[in-house]
Amino acid sequence: MGEPAGIGPEVAAAAFLALNGAAGLRPLKIVGDPDVFAGSGLPGEAFIPTEAKAVRVPGKPDSANAAATVEAISKAVGLCMNGEAGGLVTAPINKHVLMQTGFRFPGHTDYLQHLTGAPRAVMMLAGETLRVVPLTVHVPLAKVPGLISEAAIIETAEITLAALVQDFGLTAPRLAIAGLNPHAGENGALGGEEDAVIFPAITKLVARGHRVTGPLPSDTMFHEEARARYDAALCMYHDQALIPIKTLSFWDGVNVTLGLPIVRTSPDHGTAFEIAGQGKADHRSMIAAIQMAAEMADARALHK
């Protein structure tokens, strides 16, 4: 369901109807308070209702809805964990609203990691022509160099490579790893992280049998010919990864959580309170997220 006051319920309902309630052979269900979807045209059998209730006032988030929002997530995760569902697609939430009621997680991904007991969750943004993984996510740029380590690069790379096999059906995935500094440090002239940390991590990954290249200058690794040489790109910080994917796949990009024991995707946008309830929300990213979740569930041969 996502945040009731945002565009999540709108795009979820629109995607459900556009797909006629199924992604391939997989029927769709919306987990949340059906009252939030009043007037959407969804049939009653489309819902798995929450016990907690919510009131939808577009553009006006209310912490009173937090219980229903959180319950929808936890109930959907439970359905995936016990095999009743093949995957989870989450509509966007508003972290500030949830934290007002004691929610102690920075966002969806951290909460899903907690609910599933996963040791590490990794964010991937995927479109038709590019998949990117940011090593560091929502941290100030000034803190990024201190968060880059061999261990973090190796762990994130191996989670990504495993997902490319398990969820995307690639038998010999190729991973490109970006440098941190301009021109990937230019042999130390523009920064030392590449020589000191990134290249040694790549060397160890290659020694383990992985197909990994880098560190690559980020200003030349995202054009069409460069993208043909890898299946995913591991980037050092948020904007290094998200600028190219949102440039190439703004309306159909999908947020995928790697490293979980369940399939989880979400549309690559936020709650968009400023247009909620105005009929302006674009549901293409939600459709893409649903279809990708179904394809990942198929790749894992999960319950239909």
N, C-alpha and C positions, 0 to 999 in steps of 0.2 A: 504493500500500500504506500509506503513512504510517508512523508510529511503531508498531512491532510490539507493544509492551507496552500501547498505549492502545486506545481503542475504534474506531480507524480500520478495522482489518481486519474487526471485527464489523459495522459499519454498511455497509462496502463490500460484504461478502458478502450481508448482508440486503437491501440495495438491489438488487444484481444478481439475486437470486432473486425479489424482489418484482416486478421489471420483466421477468422471464423472459429475462434476458440481452440485452435490447435496449431502446433508447430510440427509439421510432418505428421507422424503417427502419435505424437505426444500431446494429449489434451492439456489445456491450460487451466489453472485455477488462480484466483486472486485471493490472497490471504489478507484480511483486514476487516474493518467494520463496513458492512454493506451500505449503511446510511451515508457514508462518505461518498458513495458512488450514485446517489439518488439522481435520477434523470439522465443517466448515462446510456440507458438502453441495454444494460447487461442483464442476462437472465439470472434468476436466483441461484440456479445450480452452478453458476460461475464462481461462487464464493466459498471459501473456508473462513468462517467468521471468527473474529476475536471476541473474547469475553468482555474486554474493556471496550468502551464506546468512545467515539470521537465526533466532533462537530466540525464540519468543513465550512470555513469562512475564507474564500480565496484571498490570498495576499495578507492575511492576518493570522500569523502563527500564534498558537495558544499552548502553554505548557500543560494545560489540562488534557491535551491529546497525547501527551508523551507515553502514557501507559499503553495505549492501543498501538502506537507506532512501534514501541519496543516489543510488545507481545507478538505483533505480526512477524517481526524478524525472527524471534526465538521459535515461534511455532513453525515457521517455514523451514528453519534449519533443522528442527526436530523431524519433520517429514522427510527431509533429505537424508538425515543420519540413519533413520530406521528403514530406509529403502522404499518408502511410500511415494517419493517423488524423485525424479531424475536430476533436477537442478533447481537453482534458486536465482531469480532475477529480481533485483531490488530497485524500487523507485527511490529517488533522492530523499534524504532526510536533512533536517536542520540541526546541527550539533549543538548550537547555542540553546535552542529550546529544550532539548533533552537534558543538557547539563544543568539546567535550572531545577530539574527534579532529581538530581543526584546521579544521573548517568555518568559513569566515570571513564568512558572510552572516547578517544579522540574522534572516532568515526566508525562507519560501517565495518571496515576491514578489521580493525582491532577487536570489535565486538564479535565478529564472525570467527576470528582466530580463537577468542576466549571460549565461545560456545562449542566449537569443534575440537578444542584441545590441540590445535595445530602448533608445532614448535615455531614456525615462521610463516608469515603470509607475505606475498609479493604482489605488487600491483602491476598489471600489464594493461596498456591501451592498445587495442587492435582495430585495424581497418582492413579494407580489401587489399591495400598495397603496402602496408607497413604495420609492424608490431614493435612496440617500444616498452622498456621496463626502466623506470627511474630507480637508481640505487638508493638515493635519499629522496624523500617526498616533501612533506610540508614542514620544512625547516628553513630558517633564514639562510640566505646565500652565504653570509659570512661564516656560518657554522659548517658548511659542506666539506671543506678540506679536512677538518678534524674528524669527520664521520666516515671518511673513505679508508678502508683497510683491506688488506689481502683477504682476510677471512670473510668480510662482508661481500666482496666481489665474487669470491669462489662460491660461497653459499647461494647467493642470488643467481649467479650464472647456472649453477647445477639445478636449482629449482626451475629456472626458466627452460633449460634444455630438456629436463624430464617432462615438463608440461607440453612442450612442442611434440614430444613423442606420444604421451598419454592422451592429450586433449585435442591435438591438431593433426595427429596421424602421420607425422614425419618420421621416417626411419633413421635418417642421419642429419639431424638439425644443425644449422650453422648459426653461430652467434657472433655478432660484431660488438666490440666494446669500445665506447668512446673515451677519448681523453678528457681531462678536466679543463686544461688550459688552452688558449688559442694555439692552433697548429699542433695540438697534442704535446705542448711543451717545447717543441722545436729543440730537441736534444738538451733540454735543461735550460735553454736561454730564456724561456717564458714561463718557467715553473718546473718544480721537481717531482710532483706527484706521479707523473707518468713513469719515470725511471725508478722511483723509490717504491711505489706501491702497485700501480696498475699493471705494468709489464710483468713484474714477478708473479702476480696473480694469474695472468694469462699463460705464462710459461708453465705454471703448475696445472692449470686446466688442460692445456695441450698434452702434458705428460700423462694425464689421466685418460687420454684418448678422446677428448672433446674437440670438436671442430670450432675453434675460436680464433678470431683475428682482432688485432688492435695493439695498442690504443690508437684509434683513428681520430683525425681532426673532425670535429662535429660540423664544421661548415662545408665539408665536402662528402659526407657519408649518407646524405639523404636524397640525393638526386636519383633519377630513375635507374641509371646504369649501376650506381653504387648499391642501391637496394636489391638489385638482382643477385648480389653476391652473398646475401645472408637472409636468414629467416626471421630473425628478431635482433633488435639492437638494445644493448644494456648501456644506459646513459648514467652520468654521475649525479645529475640533479634534475629537479622537477621540470623547469622550462626547457632544458636541453632535450628532454624527451617529448614534452607535450606540445611544444610549438610545431614541430614537423607533423605530428599525427593530427593535430587539429587543423593544420593547414590543408592536409591531404584528405581528411575524413571528418570534417566538422559535423556533418549531419548524420553520419552512420558509424562513427567511432564507438567502440564498446570498451568498458572497463571490465577487466577480467581479474579475478583474484586467484593467484597461483599458490600452491602449497597447502591448500585445504583438502580434507578428505571428501568434500562435496564440490559440485560444480556451482560456481557463482559468477554471474555477470551483472552489469548494470549499464544503463545509458550513460554516455559521457557528458552529462550536464547536471546542473544543480536544480534547486527548487524553483528558481525563477519567479519569486513572489510577485514581481512587477507586472507579469503578464498572466498570472493565474486567474482562471475563470473568465478570460476574455476571448477564448476560442483561437488564440494565437500560437499555442504550444505545438511544436512539431514532434510527431511521434515516431519519426524514422529511426532515431537512435534506440528507442525502446524496442521497435520491431527487430532491429539488428541484434540487440542484446538477447532477445528471446530466441531468435534463430541460432545465434552462436551457442547459447546454453544447450539447446536441443542437439546441435551437432557435437558438442563436447560430451554430452550424455551418451550419444550414440557411439562416440569413439571409445568411451569407457564401458560400453555395453551395460548401462545402468537401466534400472526399472523404467518401463514405459507406462 
